[in-house]
Amino acid sequence: MISPKANLVWSLCGFAFLLYIWILLPFNFYEPTPQFHLPLILWLIHLMTLYIHEAGHFFFSFFGKTIYFLGGSMMQVLVPVVWLIVALRQQSRLASVALFFIGESLVDVSMYARDAEMRVLPLIGGHNTRHDWATVLGEAHKLDWGEPLGNLFFFLGLAVSLFAIGWGVWVSVKVYQQERLGALRSKQLSSL
């Protein structure tokens, strides 16, 4: 059995790693560029998110053209939302990690929305592929909304992710205190 202190240390190391990812986000996901060079950890997260995004187009294709185009971004955020709901229902300590990835997904979507007008991001199908946000905003004659929407998603995502880290640290410390108190009580009972 892992001691309460070791459990706390592992939890805090995990949240320190999430903080490292959080620090990388604004430097790598704010400005869309044609050269999409990311640190390895962000590349892996983005790749996983990209598969979820593309699956969203399939799952939302049954609800019309607009929802089809927005479905990728929606699925990107909805998958960690479902994870959060399940974690909360099971009272899992990973709920804060799920919340972190909701924020991270919003930051990822923000760059895509911000790119609607410029269209410089490399897309999976190449430059002949329709850009989701450019298509939806362009058809609504609101292409200039891409940057403000992107900024909204970006700053909301950063705030949600940072809150999730703080929440996770708080829960970890609280669990440590409860485990330590439980260990002290069982020690006192065994000495009687």
Backbone as JSON Lines, residues from 0, in Angstrom:
{"i":0,"aa":"M","n":[0.84,-1.19,0.0],"ca":[0.0,0.0,0.0],"c":[0.88,1.25,0.0]}
{"i":1,"aa":"I","n":[0.48,2.22,-0.79],"ca":[1.24,3.46,-0.89],"c":[0.91,4.34,0.31]}
{"i":2,"aa":"S","n":[1.94,4.94,0.88],"ca":[1.73,5.81,2.04],"c":[1.01,7.09,1.61]}
{"i":3,"aa":"P","n":[0.3,7.73,2.54],"ca":[-0.39,8.99,2.2],"c":[0.57,10.05,1.64]}
{"i":4,"aa":"K","n":[1.78,10.11,2.2],"ca":[2.74,11.11,1.74],"c":[3.18,10.82,0.3]}
{"i":5,"aa":"A","n":[3.46,9.54,0.01],"ca":[3.87,9.18,-1.36],"c":[2.73,9.45,-2.34]}
{"i":6,"aa":"N","n":[1.51,9.15,-1.92],"ca":[0.34,9.41,-2.75],"c":[0.22,10.9,-3.07]}
{"i":7,"aa":"L","n":[0.45,11.74,-2.06],"ca":[0.4,13.19,-2.26],"c":[1.5,13.64,-3.21]}
{"i":8,"aa":"V","n":[2.7,13.11,-3.01],"ca":[3.82,13.51,-3.87],"c":[3.53,13.15,-5.33]}
{"i":9,"aa":"W","n":[3.03,11.93,-5.58],"ca":[2.7,11.52,-6.96],"c":[1.62,12.42,-7.55]}
{"i":10,"aa":"S","n":[0.61,12.73,-6.75],"ca":[-0.46,13.62,-7.24],"c":[0.08,14.99,-7.58]}
{"i":11,"aa":"L","n":[0.9,15.55,-6.7],"ca":[1.45,16.88,-6.94],"c":[2.38,16.89,-8.15]}
{"i":12,"aa":"C","n":[3.12,15.8,-8.35],"ca":[3.97,15.69,-9.55],"c":[3.11,15.69,-10.81]}
{"i":13,"aa":"G","n":[1.99,14.99,-10.77],"ca":[1.07,14.97,-11.91],"c":[0.52,16.35,-12.21]}
{"i":14,"aa":"F","n":[0.15,17.1,-11.17],"ca":[-0.38,18.44,-11.39],"c":[0.72,19.42,-11.79]}
{"i":15,"aa":"A","n":[1.95,19.18,-11.35],"ca":[3.07,19.99,-11.82],"c":[3.28,19.77,-13.32]}
{"i":16,"aa":"F","n":[3.11,18.53,-13.76],"ca":[3.22,18.22,-15.19],"c":[2.11,18.93,-15.97]}
{"i":17,"aa":"L","n":[0.88,18.92,-15.44],"ca":[-0.21,19.63,-16.1],"c":[0.06,21.14,-16.13]}
{"i":18,"aa":"L","n":[0.69,21.66,-15.08],"ca":[1.05,23.08,-15.06],"c":[2.08,23.38,-16.15]}
{"i":19,"aa":"Y","n":[3.03,22.46,-16.34],"ca":[4.01,22.61,-17.42],"c":[3.3,22.67,-18.78]}
{"i":20,"aa":"I","n":[2.33,21.78,-18.99],"ca":[1.56,21.8,-20.24],"c":[0.82,23.13,-20.35]}
{"i":21,"aa":"W","n":[0.23,23.58,-19.25],"ca":[-0.52,24.84,-19.25],"c":[0.39,26.01,-19.64]}
{"i":22,"aa":"I","n":[1.61,26.02,-19.14],"ca":[2.56,27.09,-19.47],"c":[2.91,27.07,-20.96]}
{"i":23,"aa":"L","n":[2.97,25.87,-21.54],"ca":[3.3,25.75,-22.97],"c":[2.16,26.23,-23.88]}
{"i":24,"aa":"L","n":[0.92,26.12,-23.42],"ca":[-0.24,26.42,-24.27],"c":[-0.22,27.8,-24.9]}
{"i":25,"aa":"P","n":[-0.06,28.89,-24.13],"ca":[-0.13,30.21,-24.78],"c":[1.0,30.46,-25.77]}
{"i":26,"aa":"F","n":[2.13,29.82,-25.57],"ca":[3.26,30.03,-26.48],"c":[3.13,29.24,-27.77]}
{"i":27,"aa":"N","n":[2.25,28.24,-27.8],"ca":[2.16,27.37,-28.96],"c":[0.78,27.34,-29.63]}
{"i":28,"aa":"F","n":[-0.26,27.8,-28.94],"ca":[-1.6,27.69,-29.5],"c":[-2.31,29.02,-29.68]}
{"i":29,"aa":"Y","n":[-1.61,30.13,-29.55],"ca":[-2.34,31.41,-29.71],"c":[-2.4,31.82,-31.17]}
{"i":30,"aa":"E","n":[-1.29,31.9,-31.82],"ca":[-1.23,32.43,-33.18],"c":[-1.15,31.3,-34.2]}
{"i":31,"aa":"P","n":[-2.13,31.2,-35.11],"ca":[-2.07,30.17,-36.16],"c":[-0.91,30.46,-37.11]}
{"i":32,"aa":"T","n":[-0.13,29.44,-37.41],"ca":[0.98,29.58,-38.36],"c":[1.0,28.38,-39.29]}
{"i":33,"aa":"P","n":[1.56,28.56,-40.49],"ca":[1.64,27.43,-41.42],"c":[2.61,26.34,-40.93]}
{"i":34,"aa":"Q","n":[3.64,26.73,-40.17],"ca":[4.57,25.77,-39.59],"c":[4.05,25.43,-38.19]}
{"i":35,"aa":"F","n":[3.46,24.28,-38.09],"ca":[2.81,23.88,-36.84],"c":[3.77,23.02,-36.04]}
{"i":36,"aa":"H","n":[4.8,23.66,-35.44],"ca":[5.81,22.94,-34.67],"c":[5.45,23.04,-33.19]}
{"i":37,"aa":"L","n":[5.26,21.88,-32.56],"ca":[4.88,21.84,-31.15],"c":[5.88,21.02,-30.36]}
{"i":38,"aa":"P","n":[6.04,21.34,-29.06],"ca":[6.8,20.43,-28.19],"c":[6.12,19.06,-28.21]}
{"i":39,"aa":"L","n":[6.88,18.01,-27.99],"ca":[6.38,16.63,-28.13],"c":[5.09,16.4,-27.35]}
{"i":40,"aa":"I","n":[5.03,16.83,-26.11],"ca":[3.84,16.55,-25.3],"c":[2.61,17.24,-25.88]}
{"i":41,"aa":"L","n":[2.77,18.48,-26.36],"ca":[1.63,19.17,-26.98],"c":[1.26,18.53,-28.31]}
{"i":42,"aa":"W","n":[2.25,18.04,-29.04],"ca":[1.97,17.37,-30.31],"c":[1.14,16.1,-30.06]}
{"i":43,"aa":"L","n":[1.51,15.33,-29.04],"ca":[0.76,14.11,-28.72],"c":[-0.67,14.42,-28.29]}
{"i":44,"aa":"I","n":[-0.83,15.44,-27.46],"ca":[-2.17,15.84,-27.01],"c":[-2.98,16.34,-28.2]}
{"i":45,"aa":"H","n":[-2.36,17.16,-29.04],"ca":[-3.05,17.69,-30.22],"c":[-3.44,16.56,-31.18]}
{"i":46,"aa":"L","n":[-2.58,15.59,-31.34],"ca":[-2.87,14.46,-32.23],"c":[-4.08,13.67,-31.72]}
{"i":47,"aa":"M","n":[-4.1,13.41,-30.42],"ca":[-5.24,12.7,-29.81],"c":[-6.52,13.53,-30.0]}
{"i":48,"aa":"T","n":[-6.41,14.81,-29.76],"ca":[-7.55,15.71,-29.9],"c":[-8.01,15.78,-31.35]}
{"i":49,"aa":"L","n":[-7.06,15.73,-32.28],"ca":[-7.39,15.79,-33.7],"c":[-8.22,14.58,-34.14]}
{"i":50,"aa":"Y","n":[-7.87,13.4,-33.64],"ca":[-8.67,12.21,-33.95],"c":[-10.09,12.35,-33.42]}
{"i":51,"aa":"I","n":[-10.21,12.88,-32.2],"ca":[-11.54,13.11,-31.62],"c":[-12.3,14.14,-32.45]}
{"i":52,"aa":"H","n":[-11.6,15.18,-32.88],"ca":[-12.19,16.24,-33.71],"c":[-12.76,15.64,-35.01]}
{"i":53,"aa":"E","n":[-11.94,14.84,-35.67],"ca":[-12.37,14.26,-36.95],"c":[-13.54,13.29,-36.75]}
{"i":54,"aa":"A","n":[-13.54,12.54,-35.65],"ca":[-14.67,11.65,-35.36],"c":[-15.94,12.47,-35.14]}
{"i":55,"aa":"G","n":[-15.8,13.65,-34.59],"ca":[-16.95,14.52,-34.37],"c":[-17.65,14.89,-35.67]}
{"i":56,"aa":"H","n":[-16.87,15.07,-36.75],"ca":[-17.5,15.36,-38.03],"c":[-18.41,14.21,-38.46]}
{"i":57,"aa":"F","n":[-17.94,12.99,-38.25],"ca":[-18.77,11.84,-38.61],"c":[-20.03,11.78,-37.75]}
{"i":58,"aa":"F","n":[-19.88,11.84,-36.44],"ca":[-21.02,11.69,-35.54],"c":[-22.05,12.81,-35.67]}
{"i":59,"aa":"F","n":[-21.58,14.02,-35.99],"ca":[-22.51,15.14,-36.11],"c":[-22.97,15.37,-37.56]}
{"i":60,"aa":"S","n":[-22.52,14.53,-38.51],"ca":[-22.9,14.71,-39.91],"c":[-24.37,14.46,-40.15]}
{"i":61,"aa":"F","n":[-25.04,13.79,-39.23],"ca":[-26.45,13.48,-39.38],"c":[-27.36,14.66,-39.02]}
{"i":62,"aa":"F","n":[-26.78,15.75,-38.55],"ca":[-27.58,16.87,-38.05],"c":[-27.5,18.12,-38.92]}
{"i":63,"aa":"G","n":[-27.08,17.97,-40.14],"ca":[-27.02,19.1,-41.06],"c":[-25.61,19.62,-41.26]}
{"i":64,"aa":"K","n":[-25.48,20.46,-42.29],"ca":[-24.17,20.93,-42.73],"c":[-23.45,21.78,-41.67]}
{"i":65,"aa":"T","n":[-24.17,22.7,-41.05],"ca":[-23.53,23.59,-40.07],"c":[-23.03,22.79,-38.87]}
{"i":66,"aa":"I","n":[-23.86,21.9,-38.35],"ca":[-23.45,21.08,-37.21],"c":[-22.33,20.13,-37.62]}
{"i":67,"aa":"Y","n":[-22.35,19.68,-38.87],"ca":[-21.26,18.84,-39.38],"c":[-19.93,19.59,-39.25]}
{"i":68,"aa":"F","n":[-19.89,20.84,-39.71],"ca":[-18.64,21.61,-39.66],"c":[-18.23,21.95,-38.23]}
{"i":69,"aa":"L","n":[-19.2,22.27,-37.38],"ca":[-18.88,22.58,-35.98],"c":[-18.7,21.33,-35.13]}
{"i":70,"aa":"G","n":[-19.15,20.18,-35.65],"ca":[-19.12,18.93,-34.89],"c":[-17.74,18.5,-34.43]}
{"i":71,"aa":"G","n":[-16.73,18.77,-35.23],"ca":[-15.37,18.42,-34.82],"c":[-14.95,19.17,-33.57]}
{"i":72,"aa":"S","n":[-15.14,20.48,-33.59],"ca":[-14.78,21.3,-32.43],"c":[-15.66,20.96,-31.23]}
{"i":73,"aa":"M","n":[-16.95,20.7,-31.51],"ca":[-17.85,20.35,-30.41],"c":[-17.43,19.03,-29.76]}
{"i":74,"aa":"M","n":[-17.1,18.04,-30.57],"ca":[-16.71,16.73,-30.04],"c":[-15.42,16.83,-29.24]}
{"i":75,"aa":"Q","n":[-14.52,17.67,-29.7],"ca":[-13.24,17.89,-29.02],"c":[-13.46,18.32,-27.57]}
{"i":76,"aa":"V","n":[-14.47,19.13,-27.35],"ca":[-14.76,19.62,-26.01],"c":[-15.7,18.67,-25.27]}
{"i":77,"aa":"L","n":[-16.63,18.05,-25.99],"ca":[-17.61,17.18,-25.35],"c":[-17.01,15.9,-24.77]}
{"i":78,"aa":"V","n":[-15.99,15.34,-25.4],"ca":[-15.4,14.1,-24.87],"c":[-14.85,14.31,-23.46]}
{"i":79,"aa":"P","n":[-14.03,15.35,-23.21],"ca":[-13.6,15.56,-21.82],"c":[-14.75,15.98,-20.89]}
{"i":80,"aa":"V","n":[-15.81,16.61,-21.43],"ca":[-16.98,16.95,-20.6],"c":[-17.64,15.66,-20.11]}
{"i":81,"aa":"V","n":[-17.79,14.68,-21.0],"ca":[-18.36,13.38,-20.6],"c":[-17.46,12.71,-19.57]}
{"i":82,"aa":"W","n":[-16.14,12.78,-19.8],"ca":[-15.19,12.23,-18.84],"c":[-15.38,12.89,-17.48]}
{"i":83,"aa":"L","n":[-15.53,14.22,-17.46],"ca":[-15.73,14.95,-16.2],"c":[-17.02,14.49,-15.51]}
{"i":84,"aa":"I","n":[-18.09,14.35,-16.26],"ca":[-19.37,13.93,-15.68],"c":[-19.25,12.55,-15.05]}
{"i":85,"aa":"V","n":[-18.61,11.63,-15.78],"ca":[-18.42,10.26,-15.25],"c":[-17.54,10.3,-14.0]}
{"i":86,"aa":"A","n":[-16.46,11.07,-14.05],"ca":[-15.55,11.17,-12.9],"c":[-16.25,11.76,-11.69]}
{"i":87,"aa":"L","n":[-17.07,12.77,-11.9],"ca":[-17.81,13.37,-10.78],"c":[-18.82,12.39,-10.2]}
{"i":88,"aa":"R","n":[-19.51,11.65,-11.07],"ca":[-20.51,10.68,-10.59],"c":[-19.84,9.56,-9.8]}
{"i":89,"aa":"Q","n":[-18.61,9.2,-10.18],"ca":[-17.89,8.14,-9.48],"c":[-17.02,8.69,-8.36]}
{"i":90,"aa":"Q","n":[-17.08,9.99,-8.14],"ca":[-16.28,10.67,-7.12],"c":[-14.78,10.37,-7.29]}
{"i":91,"aa":"S","n":[-14.36,10.37,-8.55],"ca":[-12.97,10.09,-8.89],"c":[-12.11,11.34,-8.7]}
{"i":92,"aa":"R","n":[-10.89,11.11,-8.25],"ca":[-9.95,12.23,-8.11],"c":[-9.46,12.72,-9.46]}
{"i":93,"aa":"L","n":[-9.8,12.0,-10.54],"ca":[-9.38,12.42,-11.88],"c":[-10.33,13.45,-12.49]}
{"i":94,"aa":"A","n":[-11.36,13.85,-11.75],"ca":[-12.29,14.85,-12.28],"c":[-11.57,16.14,-12.65]}
{"i":95,"aa":"S","n":[-10.61,16.54,-11.85],"ca":[-9.87,17.77,-12.15],"c":[-9.02,17.62,-13.4]}
{"i":96,"aa":"V","n":[-8.53,16.42,-13.67],"ca":[-7.75,16.17,-14.89],"c":[-8.68,16.29,-16.1]}
{"i":97,"aa":"A","n":[-9.89,15.74,-15.99],"ca":[-10.86,15.86,-17.08],"c":[-11.18,17.34,-17.33]}
{"i":98,"aa":"L","n":[-11.35,18.11,-16.26],"ca":[-11.62,19.54,-16.41],"c":[-10.44,20.24,-17.08]}
{"i":99,"aa":"F","n":[-9.22,19.83,-16.73],"ca":[-8.04,20.41,-17.37],"c":[-8.11,20.21,-18.89]}
{"i":100,"aa":"F","n":[-8.5,19.01,-19.31],"ca":[-8.54,18.72,-20.75],"c":[-9.72,19.38,-21.45]}
{"i":101,"aa":"I","n":[-10.75,19.76,-20.72],"ca":[-11.8,20.59,-21.31],"c":[-11.19,21.94,-21.68]}
{"i":102,"aa":"G","n":[-10.44,22.52,-20.74],"ca":[-9.78,23.8,-21.0],"c":[-8.75,23.69,-22.11]}
{"i":103,"aa":"E","n":[-7.97,22.62,-22.1],"ca":[-6.96,22.43,-23.15],"c":[-7.64,22.31,-24.51]}
{"i":104,"aa":"S","n":[-8.76,21.62,-24.57],"ca":[-9.49,21.48,-25.84],"c":[-10.03,22.82,-26.32]}
{"i":105,"aa":"L","n":[-10.5,23.64,-25.39],"ca":[-10.96,24.98,-25.77],"c":[-9.81,25.81,-26.34]}
{"i":106,"aa":"V","n":[-8.62,25.69,-25.76],"ca":[-7.45,26.4,-26.28],"c":[-7.12,25.89,-27.68]}
{"i":107,"aa":"D","n":[-7.2,24.59,-27.89],"ca":[-6.92,24.0,-29.2],"c":[-7.94,24.5,-30.24]}
{"i":108,"aa":"V","n":[-9.21,24.52,-29.87],"ca":[-10.26,25.02,-30.77],"c":[-10.07,26.5,-31.05]}
{"i":109,"aa":"S","n":[-9.56,27.24,-30.08],"ca":[-9.4,28.69,-30.24],"c":[-8.51,29.04,-31.42]}
{"i":110,"aa":"M","n":[-7.45,28.27,-31.6],"ca":[-6.53,28.57,-32.7],"c":[-7.22,28.32,-34.04]}
{"i":111,"aa":"Y","n":[-8.03,27.27,-34.1],"ca":[-8.75,26.94,-35.33],"c":[-9.78,28.02,-35.65]}
{"i":112,"aa":"A","n":[-10.5,28.49,-34.64],"ca":[-11.48,29.56,-34.85],"c":[-10.78,30.85,-35.26]}
{"i":113,"aa":"R","n":[-9.66,31.16,-34.62],"ca":[-8.91,32.38,-34.92],"c":[-8.36,32.35,-36.34]}
{"i":114,"aa":"D","n":[-8.15,31.14,-36.87],"ca":[-7.59,30.96,-38.21],"c":[-8.64,31.11,-39.32]}
{"i":115,"aa":"A","n":[-9.9,31.3,-38.96],"ca":[-10.97,31.33,-39.96],"c":[-10.72,32.34,-41.08]}
{"i":116,"aa":"E","n":[-10.26,33.51,-40.72],"ca":[-10.06,34.56,-41.72],"c":[-8.73,34.39,-42.48]}
{"i":117,"aa":"M","n":[-7.67,34.01,-41.76],"ca":[-6.35,33.89,-42.38],"c":[-6.17,32.59,-43.16]}
{"i":118,"aa":"R","n":[-6.68,31.5,-42.61],"ca":[-6.56,30.15,-43.18],"c":[-5.11,29.77,-43.5]}
{"i":119,"aa":"V","n":[-4.26,29.85,-42.47],"ca":[-2.86,29.49,-42.65],"c":[-2.52,28.14,-42.02]}
{"i":120,"aa":"L","n":[-3.37,27.62,-41.14],"ca":[-3.08,26.34,-40.49],"c":[-3.07,25.22,-41.52]}
{"i":121,"aa":"P","n":[-2.14,24.28,-41.37],"ca":[-2.17,23.12,-42.26],"c":[-3.36,22.22,-41.89]}
{"i":122,"aa":"L","n":[-4.16,21.86,-42.87],"ca":[-5.32,21.0,-42.63],"c":[-5.02,19.59,-43.11]}
{"i":123,"aa":"I","n":[-5.73,18.62,-42.57],"ca":[-5.48,17.21,-42.91],"c":[-5.61,16.95,-44.4]}
{"i":124,"aa":"G","n":[-6.63,17.5,-45.02],"ca":[-6.85,17.27,-46.45],"c":[-6.1,18.23,-47.35]}
{"i":125,"aa":"G","n":[-5.23,19.03,-46.8],"ca":[-4.49,20.02,-47.59],"c":[-5.3,21.3,-47.73]}
{"i":126,"aa":"H","n":[-4.82,22.18,-48.62],"ca":[-5.45,23.49,-48.78],"c":[-6.79,23.42,-49.53]}
{"i":127,"aa":"N","n":[-7.08,22.28,-50.16],"ca":[-8.36,22.13,-50.85],"c":[-9.49,21.77,-49.9]}
{"i":128,"aa":"T","n":[-9.15,21.44,-48.66],"ca":[-10.14,21.07,-47.65],"c":[-10.86,22.32,-47.16]}
{"i":129,"aa":"R","n":[-12.13,22.17,-46.87],"ca":[-12.89,23.3,-46.33],"c":[-12.54,23.47,-44.85]}
{"i":130,"aa":"H","n":[-12.26,24.69,-44.48],"ca":[-11.92,25.07,-43.12],"c":[-13.23,25.19,-42.34]}
{"i":131,"aa":"D","n":[-13.38,24.42,-41.25],"ca":[-14.65,24.38,-40.52],"c":[-15.15,25.77,-40.13]}
{"i":132,"aa":"W","n":[-14.32,26.49,-39.41],"ca":[-14.74,27.78,-38.88],"c":[-14.89,28.82,-39.99]}
{"i":133,"aa":"A","n":[-14.02,28.77,-41.01],"ca":[-14.15,29.71,-42.13],"c":[-15.45,29.46,-42.88]}
{"i":134,"aa":"T","n":[-15.83,28.19,-43.02],"ca":[-17.08,27.85,-43.72],"c":[-18.29,28.35,-42.95]}
{"i":135,"aa":"V","n":[-18.36,28.01,-41.66],"ca":[-19.53,28.39,-40.85],"c":[-19.63,29.91,-40.71]}
{"i":136,"aa":"L","n":[-18.54,30.55,-40.35],"ca":[-18.57,32.0,-40.17],"c":[-18.73,32.73,-41.5]}
{"i":137,"aa":"G","n":[-18.12,32.19,-42.56],"ca":[-18.25,32.8,-43.89],"c":[-19.68,32.75,-44.39]}
{"i":138,"aa":"E","n":[-20.35,31.61,-44.2],"ca":[-21.74,31.5,-44.65],"c":[-22.67,32.4,-43.84]}
{"i":139,"aa":"A","n":[-22.29,32.7,-42.6],"ca":[-23.09,33.61,-41.77],"c":[-22.67,35.07,-41.99]}
{"i":140,"aa":"H","n":[-21.71,35.3,-42.91],"ca":[-21.17,36.64,-43.18],"c":[-20.6,37.26,-41.91]}
{"i":141,"aa":"K","n":[-19.95,36.42,-41.1],"ca":[-19.35,36.87,-39.84],"c":[-17.9,36.37,-39.74]}
{"i":142,"aa":"L","n":[-17.21,36.33,-40.85],"ca":[-15.84,35.81,-40.86],"c":[-14.94,36.57,-39.89]}
{"i":143,"aa":"D","n":[-15.22,37.85,-39.68],"ca":[-14.41,38.65,-38.76],"c":[-14.66,38.29,-37.3]}
{"i":144,"aa":"W","n":[-15.62,37.4,-37.02],"ca":[-15.87,36.94,-35.65],"c":[-14.87,35.86,-35.23]}
{"i":145,"aa":"G","n":[-14.1,35.34,-36.17],"ca":[-13.16,34.26,-35.86],"c":[-12.17,34.63,-34.77]}
{"i":146,"aa":"E","n":[-11.6,35.82,-34.89],"ca":[-10.6,36.23,-33.89],"c":[-11.22,36.47,-32.51]}
{"i":147,"aa":"P","n":[-12.34,37.21,-32.4],"ca":[-12.93,37.37,-31.06],"c":[-13.4,36.04,-30.46]}
{"i":148,"aa":"L","n":[-13.99,35.16,-31.28],"ca":[-14.39,33.84,-30.77],"c":[-13.17,33.04,-30.33]}
{"i":149,"aa":"G","n":[-12.12,33.09,-31.14],"ca":[-10.89,32.4,-30.79],"c":[-10.32,32.91,-29.47]}
{"i":150,"aa":"N","n":[-10.34,34.22,-29.3],"ca":[-9.85,34.8,-28.04],"c":[-10.7,34.36,-26.86]}
{"i":151,"aa":"L","n":[-12.02,34.33,-27.05],"ca":[-12.92,33.88,-25.99],"c":[-12.59,32.44,-25.6]}
{"i":152,"aa":"F","n":[-12.49,31.54,-26.59],"ca":[-12.17,30.14,-26.32],"c":[-10.79,30.01,-25.66]}
{"i":153,"aa":"F","n":[-9.84,30.81,-26.14],"ca":[-8.46,30.73,-25.64],"c":[-8.39,31.1,-24.16]}
{"i":154,"aa":"F","n":[-8.91,32.27,-23.81],"ca":[-8.79,32.72,-22.43],"c":[-9.69,31.92,-21.49]}
{"i":155,"aa":"L","n":[-10.84,31.51,-21.96],"ca":[-11.7,30.64,-21.17],"c":[-11.01,29.29,-20.92]}
{"i":156,"aa":"G","n":[-10.4,28.75,-21.97],"ca":[-9.68,27.48,-21.84],"c":[-8.52,27.56,-20.86]}
{"i":157,"aa":"L","n":[-7.75,28.64,-20.95],"ca":[-6.63,28.82,-20.01],"c":[-7.14,28.93,-18.57]}
{"i":158,"aa":"A","n":[-8.22,29.69,-18.38],"ca":[-8.77,29.86,-17.03],"c":[-9.3,28.53,-16.48]}
{"i":159,"aa":"V","n":[-10.03,27.78,-17.31],"ca":[-10.58,26.5,-16.88],"c":[-9.45,25.53,-16.52]}
{"i":160,"aa":"S","n":[-8.41,25.48,-17.36],"ca":[-7.29,24.57,-17.1],"c":[-6.54,24.93,-15.83]}
{"i":161,"aa":"L","n":[-6.31,26.22,-15.62],"ca":[-5.61,26.65,-14.41],"c":[-6.46,26.37,-13.17]}
{"i":162,"aa":"F","n":[-7.76,26.62,-13.25],"ca":[-8.66,26.29,-12.15],"c":[-8.61,24.8,-11.85]}
{"i":163,"aa":"A","n":[-8.59,23.97,-12.9],"ca":[-8.55,22.51,-12.73],"c":[-7.3,22.07,-11.98]}
{"i":164,"aa":"I","n":[-6.17,22.69,-12.3],"ca":[-4.93,22.35,-11.6],"c":[-5.04,22.71,-10.12]}
{"i":165,"aa":"G","n":[-5.52,23.92,-9.84],"ca":[-5.71,24.34,-8.45],"c":[-6.67,23.43,-7.7]}
{"i":166,"aa":"W","n":[-7.77,23.07,-8.36],"ca":[-8.76,22.16,-7.76],"c":[-8.12,20.8,-7.48]}
{"i":167,"aa":"G","n":[-7.35,20.29,-8.43],"ca":[-6.69,18.99,-8.25],"c":[-5.7,18.99,-7.1]}
{"i":168,"aa":"V","n":[-4.93,20.07,-6.97],"ca":[-3.98,20.18,-5.86],"c":[-4.74,20.23,-4.54]}
{"i":169,"aa":"W","n":[-5.81,21.02,-4.5],"ca":[-6.62,21.14,-3.28],"c":[-7.2,19.78,-2.88]}
{"i":170,"aa":"V","n":[-7.74,19.04,-3.85],"ca":[-8.31,17.71,-3.57],"c":[-7.2,16.77,-3.09]}
{"i":171,"aa":"S","n":[-6.04,16.83,-3.71],"ca":[-4.93,15.95,-3.32],"c":[-4.5,16.21,-1.88]}
{"i":172,"aa":"V","n":[-4.4,17.47,-1.51],"ca":[-4.01,17.82,-0.14],"c":[-5.1,17.38,0.84]}
{"i":173,"aa":"K","n":[-6.35,17.57,0.48],"ca":[-7.46,17.17,1.33],"c":[-7.47,15.64,1.53]}
{"i":174,"aa":"V","n":[-7.25,14.89,0.46],"ca":[-7.2,13.43,0.55],"c":[-6.02,13.01,1.43]}
{"i":175,"aa":"Y","n":[-4.88,13.69,1.25],"ca":[-3.71,13.39,2.08],"c":[-4.03,13.59,3.56]}
{"i":176,"aa":"Q","n":[-4.68,14.7,3.88],"ca":[-5.03,14.97,5.27],"c":[-5.98,13.91,5.82]}
{"i":177,"aa":"Q","n":[-6.95,13.5,5.01],"ca":[-7.9,12.47,5.45],"c":[-7.2,11.12,5.64]}
{"i":178,"aa":"E","n":[-6.31,10.76,4.7],"ca":[-5.59,9.48,4.81],"c":[-4.67,9.49,6.03]}
{"i":179,"aa":"R","n":[-4.01,10.61,6.26],"ca":[-3.11,10.73,7.41],"c":[-3.88,10.63,8.72]}
{"i":180,"aa":"L","n":[-5.02,11.31,8.77],"ca":[-5.85,11.26,9.96],"c":[-6.37,9.83,10.18]}
{"i":181,"aa":"G","n":[-6.76,9.16,9.1],"ca":[-7.22,7.77,9.2],"c":[-6.12,6.85,9.68]}
{"i":182,"aa":"A","n":[-4.89,7.06,9.2],"ca":[-3.76,6.24,9.64],"c":[-3.46,6.48,11.12]}
{"i":183,"aa":"L","n":[-3.54,7.73,11.56],"ca":[-3.31,8.04,12.98],"c":[-4.37,7.4,13.87]}
{"i":184,"aa":"R","n":[-5.62,7.45,13.43],"ca":[-6.7,6.84,14.21],"c":[-6.54,5.33,14.31]}
{"i":185,"aa":"S","n":[-6.19,4.7,13.18],"ca":[-6.02,3.23,13.22],"c":[-4.8,2.86,14.08]}
{"i":186,"aa":"K","n":[-3.78,3.71,14.1],"ca":[-2.61,3.45,14.94],"c":[-3.0,3.56,16.41]}
{"i":187,"aa":"Q","n":[-3.82,4.58,16.74],"ca":[-4.26,4.77,18.11],"c":[-5.14,3.6,18.56]}
{"i":188,"aa":"L","n":[-6.02,3.14,17.68],"ca":[-6.91,2.01,18.02],"c":[-6.12,0.71,18.21]}
{"i":189,"aa":"S","n":[-5.08,0.53,17.38],"ca":[-4.3,-0.71,17.5],"c":[-3.43,-0.71,18.75]}
{"i":190,"aa":"S","n":[-3.07,0.48,19.25],"ca":[-2.24,0.54,20.47],"c":[-3.06,0.33,21.74]}
{"i":191,"aa":"L","n":[-4.39,0.4,21.62],"ca":[-5.24,0.21,22.82],"c":[-5.36,-1.21,23.21]}
